[in-house]
């Protein structure tokens, strides 16, 4: 058995710096974009915890992270014309990954799998094969983005053109990993990203609520 636990935390000050947009980790689709008049006001904090476990051909990895930012509008907005600040606006994210080695090797977390029979060797070596699954999610504090006196996001909710913002997203993904030799890997993944239905959309827009994807990628470790 191999079990690990970890915690993390940071604190810093960023005044008058534009916050970075949020995008999906797989397709790179931006789902939360800040208004051009929105900046960090003062503090930014991060905290999180995670765990991993591996036994024989199976493994599990899970992690939760939370970030707090002091957001401020540099231009007055909303029906009351308020130049406002929202302290410690919260952004939460999490993921859970499970995997199983189909060819019987020991599962590895954060390292390289060594195939029992490397591909191309005499005796019909097929390399190592692993099936994986992943669930993940993101949730931003809703009120600062949907309150008409604040409006920290750009447009509210994404459209088919990829513009706009939503405060929540969740996804699932399944994949098949092939390790022909210990320092090379081929990954085939299929999944779906679902964007939050809790939104305020412009009249006549075609709201994008989900996207499906298939990805083929390779990795070489020297």
BELLINGI-V445167 format. One record per backbone hydrogen bond with DSSP energy under -1.0 kcal/mol. NH is the residue of the N-H (numbers start at 1). CO is the residue of the C=O. E is the energy in kcal/mol with one decimal. If there is no record, write none. Layout:
NH&CO&E ; NH&CO&E
//
This chain:
2&54&-2.4 ; 4&52&-2.5 ; 6&50&-2.2 ; 8&48&-2.2 ; 10&46&-2.3 ; 12&44&-1.9 ; 14&42&-3.4 ; 16&40&-2.2 ; 22&32&-2.2 ; 24&29&-2.1 ; 31&22&-2.0 ; 32&22&-1.5 ; 35&152&-3.5 ; 38&35&-2.4 ; 39&72&-2.6 ; 40&17&-3.0 ; 41&70&-3.9 ; 44&12&-2.5 ; 45&68&-2.3 ; 46&10&-2.4 ; 47&66&-2.3 ; 48&8&-2.1 ; 49&64&-2.2 ; 50&6&-2.5 ; 51&62&-2.5 ; 52&4&-2.2 ; 53&60&-2.5 ; 54&2&-2.2 ; 55&58&-2.2 ; 58&55&-2.1 ; 59&99&-1.9 ; 60&53&-2.4 ; 61&97&-2.6 ; 62&51&-2.6 ; 63&95&-2.1 ; 64&49&-2.8 ; 65&93&-2.7 ; 66&47&-3.2 ; 67&91&-2.8 ; 68&45&-2.5 ; 69&89&-2.3 ; 70&43&-1.8 ; 71&86&-2.3 ; 72&39&-2.3 ; 73&84&-2.0 ; 74&37&-3.5 ; 77&82&-1.3 ; 81&78&-1.3 ; 82&77&-1.3 ; 86&71&-3.0 ; 89&69&-3.3 ; 91&67&-2.5 ; 92&139&-3.0 ; 93&65&-2.6 ; 94&137&-2.0 ; 95&63&-1.9 ; 96&135&-2.7 ; 97&61&-3.3 ; 98&133&-2.4 ; 99&59&-1.9 ; 100&131&-2.3 ; 101&57&-2.3 ; 102&129&-2.0 ; 103&129&-1.1 ; 107&56&-3.4 ; 119&180&-2.9 ; 120&125&-1.2 ; 121&118&-1.6 ; 125&121&-1.4 ; 127&117&-2.6 ; 128&179&-2.6 ; 130&177&-2.5 ; 131&100&-2.4 ; 132&175&-2.4 ; 133&98&-2.4 ; 134&173&-2.7 ; 135&96&-2.4 ; 136&171&-2.0 ; 137&94&-2.1 ; 138&169&-2.9 ; 139&92&-2.7 ; 140&167&-3.3 ; 141&90&-2.8 ; 145&142&-1.6 ; 146&142&-1.4 ; 147&143&-2.1 ; 150&147&-2.4 ; 151&147&-1.7 ; 152&144&-1.4 ; 154&33&-2.7 ; 157&165&-6.6 ; 159&163&-1.6 ; 160&206&-1.4 ; 162&159&-2.2 ; 166&31&-2.6 ; 169&138&-2.1 ; 170&194&-2.4 ; 171&136&-2.4 ; 172&192&-1.9 ; 173&134&-2.0 ; 174&190&-2.9 ; 175&132&-2.4 ; 176&188&-2.6 ; 177&130&-3.3 ; 178&186&-3.1 ; 179&128&-3.3 ; 184&181&-1.7 ; 185&219&-2.3 ; 186&178&-2.9 ; 187&217&-3.2 ; 188&176&-2.3 ; 189&215&-2.8 ; 190&174&-2.7 ; 191&213&-2.2 ; 192&172&-2.3 ; 193&211&-2.8 ; 194&170&-3.4 ; 195&209&-2.7 ; 196&168&-2.9 ; 199&197&-1.4 ; 205&202&-1.7 ; 208&158&-1.5 ; 211&193&-2.2 ; 213&191&-2.2 ; 215&189&-2.7 ; 217&187&-2.5 ; 219&185&-2.5 ; 221&183&-2.6
//
